[in-house]
Amino acid sequence: MPHDEAALPVRHGSNPVQPNAVHHSGYALVLDSLTRLHNRVYIAECLQQLLKSPRAARVGVLFIDLDGFSKINDIGGYDLGDSILRDAASRLAGLMDQQGLLGRIGSDGFLIVADDHGNPLTLVAFAQRILDLFAVPFEVAGAEYYLGVSIGMARSVHDTRDASALIRDAGSAMRRAKQSGRAEFFNKDMQDQLQRRFRIETLLRHARAAGELKLVYQPIVDSASGETVGAEALLRWTSGELGDVAPAEFIPVAEEAGLMESIGDWVLEQACAQAGQWRWSFAPHVAVSVNISPLQFNEHLVRHVAACLERSGLDASALQLEITERGLMPDEPAVSATVAALVKLGVRLSIDDFGTGYASLSYLKRFALHNLKIDRSFIQSLPHDRESVAITHAVVTMAHALGMTATAEGVETREQATALFEMGCDMLQGYLFSRPASPAEFADALSDADLGNKWCAVPQSNP
Ligand SMILES: [Mg+2]
C-alpha cells in the first residue's frame, strides 16, 4: 500500500510464513502455528490499540476468506488444506509492506489491518490486488487448485473504538460478498464509490475532446492596494453524464489513471493563452498561476512551459507555477533539475497549500522559489486563533527573509484581510474578493477595477 511518514506503526511479524521463522515460547502467544502469521487474539489487541490512537480514523480492516476451502479438505485431506493455507498466507504476506498487520483469523480466514489514508479507495485498490493474487491457482504436488477469495472491508469511520466490532463488520461484509459473487466483495457504499471512480476515469479520457473541461480564474489582489495583480487558473469539469465533478474527486483519478500529464498540458496551454491575451489587451500587469501536479513535475513540463510561453507571447515572469510540498520531496535529482530549468526559463515558482504537507523545510533552502501560498486552514481561523496567527505570521516573515513573497488563500472576511495586511502578507485570494470567475467575468471585473474597490487596506470611514 502507498505510505507516508504518518502511517501505521510497524507491527508486521518477521517474515511470518517462512518455515524456519524464529519460534520460541513467547511467539506461540502471538503467532498462528500453521502459517506463522499473527493470530486472532494478537491482531485484535493491536487493532484495539490503534483505535485508541490519533490515527484511528485511518484504520481499515480487510477480512479475506478462501472460497470453497472446505471442499479441499474433502478432496485431499488436511495436508492439502494446510499447504494451501500456507501458500495463501505467503501470498498475502508478500503484499504487505512495513506497515499494517496480517493475521490468520479462522480456519481459512485472514485479516489485514491497514492504513487507508482516510480514503476508502485505498482499501478497494488493496482488495483488488488481493483478488488478482488469488486468480493464480495453487499448485500442490503437481495438481492445480483454483480458489478465489471473498473480501469484506470495514473502516473505522463513525468513531468506531471497538476492535471486535470492526472485525465483525468486515466479517459480515465478507459474507455478503460470498452471497453476491466474488466481485462484489465490499459494502454498498464502497462498491458505489468504486463504480463511480471507474466511470470518472472512463469519462475523463474523453472530457477534453468533448469540450467538458474549462478553466475559471480566481483573482489574486495586492494586500495593500486591493489591485488585482493576478489570477489562479482552476480546472473545472462538467461531465455530460455526471454533471459537475469536483476537482478534489477527479484530479486523483486523473493522476492514478495516467491522465494528468495531458490534462495538465491543456491547462497550461489555455491559461498562458488567456493571460497573454489579457495582458496584451488591457491588463499588462496581470499574472497567472497554474497548479502543477507532482506527476507533471519533469522534463516534459519544462519543454511544455517553454512552448506555451512561446505560443502565447506571455512573459515568463507573468506565469507562476503552484506546486505542493509533496511535489518537492524527496531528494530526487530530477526535481532539482526541473526546478532549475524552470527558474532558468524565468517563471515564478510557488509552494501551494504551504504548511499542510511535509514538515521538512530543507527544500526552501535548496530551491530558488518565489512565493509561499499559506494554506486556507490557517487563514480561516484568523484573526482570533492565536496559533493560526503565530503560524501565519511566521510563514510571512520566513518568506520575506528568504527573499520570497507570501500569498494567503481562502480569505473570506475583511478582518482576515486586515490581519494579513498587518502581518505583511503580500497577496490575498479568496471569496472576499471574488469567487473563481469565467474568463469573461474576470475581464469585466478587471476593466471595472471592481475588485480593487472591495478592498483597501487603509481603513475606510464607511466600510
Ligand atoms: Mg493552488
Boltz pocket constraint, residues with backbone or C-beta under 6 A from the ligand:
constraints:
  - pocket:
      binder: B
      contacts: [[A, 232], [A, 291], [A, 322], [A, 352], [A, 353]]
      max_distance: 6.0
